[in-house]
């Protein structure tokens, strides 16, 4: 079993680097069998859905970077049990010249210090509204 404190430290380090635009710690920690899922409708978010392996993660990262410029990624809370770590974070991006700020919840599963499963959750409808891609009907 993975040490939960080590896994929490891994996630904290990966997310701190990501907030600076550095993906090296993430890629150094990926297992070859990683499953990566962004819980967002692919019809609205090209990075949404499931991808596998480091190449799938690289594809997801490239899509995100082509549409969103990371400004900050602040971890607010890390919770871990066994081989699983949850992170609650506040993300700040620039999209089409406009700032976006929203909360994300990410779930990381480790095996022998490597990421074997990842999930990201966020309020995709709210982000679409902020982007001007979805109208709120009163």
N, C-alpha and C positions, 0 to 999 in steps of 0.2 A: 504494500500500500504506500502511496505517496504521502509525504509529510505535508500536512495542511499549511503549516507556517511557511515552508519553502515555496509551496504553490502560490500562496497569497503574495509573497515577495516577488515571485516571477510575474504575476499579473500586474502588480503595482509597477514594476520596472518596464514591462511591455507597454503599458498605457502611458506612463510618463514619457517614454521615448516616442510613442505614437503622437502625443500632443506636441512634440517638437518636429514631427514629420519624419522620424526615424523608424523604419520598419525592420531593421536588422535584428533587434532582440526577438521580435515576433517570429521571423523566419528561422532564426536559430533554434527556436523552441518547438517548431511544428514537427509532429510525427508524420511519416510518409503516408499514413492511412487517415489523416485528419479529415473530419467532416465539418464543414463550415456553413452555417445557415444564418442568413439575415431574414428575420421575420418581417418582411415588408413585401407588398404586392409587386412582383416583377413588371406588371403592366404600368406601374408608376415609378418604380425604382429599378434601374437596370441591374443593380447589385443584389436585388432581392432573390431569395430562393437558396437552394442548396448547391454547394460545390464541394469537390473532394480533392484531397492531396494538396501539396504545396503549390502546384501549378494553378489549381482552382482558387486558392487563397490569393495568389498573385494576380489572377484575373479580377477577382473582387476588388482588391486594393487599387488596381489600375483604373477600374471603372469609377470607384469613389474619387480618386485623385483627379480624374478627368472632369468631374462635375463639381467637386467640393474642395475648397482650400481649407485645411485644418488650421484653426487659430489657437484653440486650447482644448484640452481634454482633462478635466479635473475629476479625479476619483473622490467621491464623497463617502463611500462606505465599501468595505470588503468583508465578505462573510464566507467562511469555508468550513467544509465538513468532508472528511475523507479525501477523496481525489477531486472534489468539486469546489470551485470558487465562484462566487457571484460578486459582481462589481456594479455599484450604482454610481453613475458618472454624469457630469454636466459637459456636454459637447458644444463647442462653438466653431462654426464653419462660415466661410463666405461662399455663397452660391449666386451666380449671375450678378455679382457686385453687391449683393445684399447680405447682411449678417443674419445667421441663424443660430439660435441657442435652444437646446432641448436636452432632456434627460434621456439616458440610455441605461438599460440593464443588460449585462452580459453574463453568460454562463460559460465557464471554462472547465473542461474535464481533462485531467492529466493521467498519464501512465508513464512511470519511470522518468518523471521530469519533463515529458513531452506532451504537447497539446494533442489530444485525440478527438476532441469535440468542442465546438464553439457555437454559441447562439447569441445573437444580438436582438434586443427588443427595444422599440421606441414608438412613440405616438405618431405613426406615419401620416395620419389624417391631419394632425395639427401642423406637421412640417409642410405638408402640401398647401395648407392654408397660408402659412408664413411665406411660402415661395410664390403665392399668387396663382397656384395651379388648381385650387379647389375653392369654390365659393361657399361661404357659410350662408345658409338660408334661415331667416328668422321666422 
